[in-house]
Amino acid sequence: MANTTAKVDAEYSLEAVPKTAPQRRGFFAMFVVMLGFTFFSASMSVGAQMANGLDLSGFIWAVIIGGIILGAYTGALGYVGSTTGLSMDLLAHRSFGTFGSYLPSAMISFTQIGWFGVGAAMFAYPVSEFFGVNKWVLIIAVGICMTTSAYFGMKGLEIVSFISVPLITILGIYSMVLATNSGGGWSAMFAQNAGSVTLFSAVGMVIGSFVSGGTATPNFTRFSKKTWIAVVTTVVAFFIGNTLMFMFGAVGGAATGRDDIFYVMMAQGLAIPAIIVLGANIWTTNDNALYSSALGLSNISKIRKKPMTLVAGAIGTIAADWLYNNFIGWLSFLNATLPPVGAILVLDYFLHKENYGEGSAPARKVNIGAIVGVVAGALVANLLKWGIAAINAMVVAIVCYLIGEAIARSTAKAK
């Protein structure tokens, strides 16, 4: 049965990836995919903000502490995804219920399509300005190219990552070295504005930079051949990828006052490399975003991933200009709703492993405790000004979920 399914849908949109499936990947392939996943343009803005408010030691500590917390969160999700072979949406079938899973699926689809559109416009705007090309020509071309590679699923992500990751790393480090030399070294650059950002706030910025996207980690690690491969590649990739993005943004912010390596490289006379880095950076992130949004739509519609990739790509491309100019604030708001989903997915797996074995089926249609946990966690994350938003959201979600579990057990005993 598993082999037949694999021939029909190599992406296993609506079922677990069998442990013997040929689509399962080894260490290097998974590492490159996960590294490409973490190469996220918005993280550079976070790095610039930290560089303009911390000294060098504060910046390093913020990256280390935030990276440990972020790595633990994504590593746990990577473990669950690899062990079960289930995507984020299919894990939600167990923890949120078959109908309840539509909530996290809609959330991930909505936010990731939004980021896809924003990313397409982020590339089109500066490049059209530089070459004098109509922005819509570039948006459509970028949308088609990125949708095409995402259409081919993990294989497409793998190819794009194998090309993009070395390019971003090499050119980004070269640019960073030039900026550092011209700026008098890291200590001097960071000392200019140190003091306006606390270490606690900076740690929260590091976690918040990718905790929402990291919730989709099982979508990729379910294809890992071994559980240790999933965990190690995820944790290490998040440390390396996020750290590089923070460093690129930090140096750029200190050297030019801009928070994007594209503008830093332009100022250094590296126009073509700048366009390559910008395109490669956005392509890896956008492909992963589109892949996750297509799986979410597939769960809701019960239509396989490939057609849903085309739908998600078309929506993101058509709406790209509007999304870029109107929706980034809303996307940031919605991103705070995703960490509670990941916390509940992991907790439910460890509390109810019997529901995740091969051939098992979801035990309920709706888990009210999980639903309430996501809603309450999102409200706390967006309204409470104390602490780290993502951590607050996860704690509240876990409490609500456990209360729901206790009520369900009491009700079952009474019956």
N, C-alpha and C positions, 0 to 999 in steps of 0.2 A: 504493500500500500504506500509506504514511504517513497519507494522508487518511482511509482506512478505519479505521485504528487510532484516530485522533483522535476519530472519531465514537463508537467503542465505549468508549474510555477517555481522556477529556480530560486525565487526570493522568499518562498514560504510565507506569503502574506497573511494567510489565515490558519496556519498550523505551525507546530514546533519544527525546528531544524533538527533532523535526526543526527545522533552522534556520529553515525557512519556516513553521513551525506558527503558527496564529493565537494560540495561548496564550503565545507569547513576549511579554515585557513590556518597556516602556521604563524610563527612568531613575527617574521619580518613583514609579511603582508599585512597582518593585523596592526603592527606597530606604525607602519606608514599611513594606513587609513586613519587610525586614531590620532596620529600627529597632525594630519591634515585637518581633522575634525576640530582640533584646538587652535588652529591658525585662524583666529577670529579678529577682524579689523577693529571691532569695538573695544577689544582688550587694549589696543594701543592708546586709545583715549584715556582709559583707566590708568595706564602707565604714566601718561603725561600729567594727569591730575596728581598722582602720587609724587612724581618728580618735582612738581611745583609746590609741594607742601611738606616734604620729608627730607631729612639728610640721608646720606648714602646708607648708613647702618639701619636706619628706620625702614628704608625702602627694601633692603635685603630681608630684614626680619618679617616685614609684611608679606612679602612674596613667599617666604618659607612657611610661615604659620598658616596663611590663607591657602597655600598649596597643599599642605598636609590635610586640612579639613576638606578641601575640594577633592583631593585625591581619595580620601576615605569614602566620601559620598559616591563618587563615580566608580571607584573600585568595587564597592559593595554591589552597585547596580550591574557592573560588568560581570561579577561573580554569578549573580542570579541569572542574568541573561545567558551566559555560557552554560551553566549547569542545566538549565531547563530547556534551552534552545528557543525560548519564547521572546517575541518582540515586546516592547513596552506596552503596546495595546493589548496583546494577548496575556501578559502578566496582569494587566488591569482587569481582565475577565475574571480572574481568581480573586483579586483583592477588592475590586469595586462591584463585581457582579457583571453578568453579560450585558445588561442594559446600562448599568452604572458605569461601565467602561467607556461609554460614549462621551462622558464628561471629559476625562483626561485626553481622549482621542481628539475631541473637538478643540480642546485647549492647545494641544501640541500642533495640530494642523493649522489652526488660525495663526498662532504666533510664528511658526516656521515659514508659512507662505508669506507672511508679512515681512520677515527678515529676508526672504529670498528677493522680494520686490525691492526692498531698501538696498540690498547688496547690488542688484543690477543697476539701479540708479546711481549708487555710489561710484561705480566704475564709469558709467556713461557720462556723468556730469563733467568731471575734470578732463577726461579724454576728448570729449567733443569740444571742450573749450580749447584744448591744446592744438588739436588738428583742424578745428573749424568745421567739424562734421555735425549734422543734425543729431541731437541727443536721442531722438526716437529711433533713428536708424541703428544706433549702437545698443539701445535698450532691447530692441527686438532681436538683434543679432546675438547679443549676450544671453537673452532669455532662451532662444532656440538652442544655442550651444550647450548651455548648462542643463537644460531640460533633457536634451539628447543623452548626455553622459549619465545623468541620474536615471534615465529610463532603463539603462542596462544594469541598474542595481549595483550590487557590491563590486562587480567586475569593473563597472564604469568608475565607481569611487576609487577603486584601487589604482586604475590607470592614471586618473587625474592626480591622485595623491603622489604617485611615484614620480610624476613630472614636476608637480608644483612644490612639494616639500623641499627638495634640494635647492630649487631656484630661490624660493623665499629665504631659506636659511643662509645661503651663500651671499646673495646680493644684500640682504638685510644686515648681515654682520659686517660686510664691507662698508656699507653706508654708515653703520654705527661707529666703526673704527675711525672713519674720516671725521665724523661729527665730534667724537670724543677728543681727537687730536686737536681740532680747531677750537674746541671749547675749554681746553686746559685740563682735561681729565674729569672723571666722574665726580670726585669729591668736590671739586671747585664748582661744577655745574649744579650739583644738588644743594650745595650750601647757599646758593643765591636766594632761595625762597623757603628754606626749611622753617617749620614751626606752625604753619597754617593748617596742617592735617595731622591728627593724632594717629598713633600706631593702631589703636583699636578701630578707628574709622577706616584706615587703609586696609586692614585685614578684611573688614566687611566688603570693601570695594573689590578685593581680589576674589573673594568667594562669590559675590554677586555678579562678577563679570561673566561667569560661564556656568553657574549652578543650574540655570534653567535649561540651557542646551545640553548640559551633562545628564539631565533626566532621561534623554533619549539614548543613553549609552547602550542599553540592552539590544537596541535595534541593530547594532553592529557587532557586539561581542557574542551574540548568539551564533555567529559563524566561526568562532574560534575553535580550533581542534582540541585544545586543552583548557581547563579552567584557569590554571596558573598563567597561561598565555594571555587570557582575557584580562586578568587582574593586573599583571605586571605591565603589559603594553598600555593599559588604560592609565594607571597611576603614573608611570614614567612619562607617557606622552603628555599628560596634563601638566606635569612639572616642567618639562622641556618646552612644550608649545606655548603655554601661558607665560612662562618666564621670558621667552624670547619676545613675545608680543609686548609684554610690559616694558622690557628693556628698549625695544625699538621705539615705543611711544615715549618712554622716559627721556631718552637721548634726543629724540625729535623735539619734544616739548621744551627741553632745556636749551637746545641749540638754536631753534628757529621760532619758538613760541607756538608752533603748530603741533597737533597731536596725531599726525598721520605720516607714516614713513614715505608716502607718495610725495608729499610736498617737501619733505626733508631732502629726498633724492633729487627732486627737481631743482632745489636751491643749490645742490652740489653739482649741477650740470649733468645729472644722470637721467635724462628724460626717458629714454627707451627702457633702461632697467627699471625705472619707476613704474612705467606702465605695465611691464611684465610682472613685477612684484604685486602691484595692485590687482591685476587680473587673476594671477595665480592664487593670491590670498582669498579673494572673494569667491573664486570658483570652488575651492575646497569646502569653504563654509556653506555656500549656497547649495552645492550638491548634497551635502549631508542634511541640510534643512529641508530640501525638496524630498529627499528619500523618507525622512521621518514624517513629513506632512502627508505623503502619499500612503504610508502605512496606516496613519490615523484615519484618513478618508476611506481606506479599504476596510477598516474595522467597522466603520459606521454604515457604509454602503454595501458591504459584502462583495464588492467588485475587486478583482485582483489589483496588485500594486501598479503594474505597468500602465494601464489606462488612467489610473488615478494620478500618476506622475505627470501625464500630459495635461490633465485638468488643473492640477496644482500649479504647474509651470505656466500655463496660459493665464490663470488668474493673477499670479504674481507678476508676470511680465506686463500685462495690460494695466494693472494697478500700480506699477512701479513708481511712476512719477508722482502720483497722488500719495502713495505710501511714504515716499521719501520726504515729502514736504509737510505732511499732516499727521503721520502715524507713529513716528519714532517714540514720542512720549507715551502713547497708549501701549505700544509694544513693551516698553520698559515696565509699565504698570502690570501688564498681563504676565510678563516673565516671572514676577514675584509669586504667581499662583502655581508654578510648576514644581518647586522644591517639595511641597507637601506630598505631591503625587509620588515622587521618588522614595520619600521616607516611608510611605504606606506600602509601596510595592515591596521594598526590602523587608520591612517588619512582618508583613503578611506571609511572605515566603518562609521565614524562619519559624513562625508560629504554626504554620499549616503546611508543612512540607508534603504531607500526604495528598494535597490537592494539586501538586505540581509534577507528579510522576508521569512517565510515559503512558499514554492512554487515558489519563485522568480527564475529568470534565469539570467546568466551573460548578460550584455547589449552590450558588444563589444567583438571583437575577439582579438584585440591587443590595449593596451594603451601605446602609444609611450612615453608619459611623464613619466610613471612608469618605463619603460625599460631604458630610458635615465637616470633617477634618480639613478637606481641601478648601471649602468656602471660608471656614473660620481662620485657617492658616493664612489664606490670601488677604483677608481683612486685617489681621494682625500685622502682616508684613508691610502693608501699605499705609496703615494708620498709626502704628506704634513707632515712635521716634527714638526709642531707647534700644540699644543692642544692635545685633546684626540681623537684618530683615529676614534673610533666608533661614538662619538658625531659629529665629523666633517662629517663623511659619511652620518649620518642621516639628518643633516641639509641640506647638498647639495641635497640629494635625495628628501627631502620635497619641496625645492625650485623648482627643476626641475619638480616634479609632479604637483605643483600648476601652474606653467607656462603652462604645458601641458593642464591642466584643463581649464585655461583661454582661450587658443587658441581653444580648442574644443568648448567651449561655443560661442566664437565669430564666429566660422565657422558655427555652428548650426543656429545662428541668421541670418547670411548672407544668408543661404539657405532658 
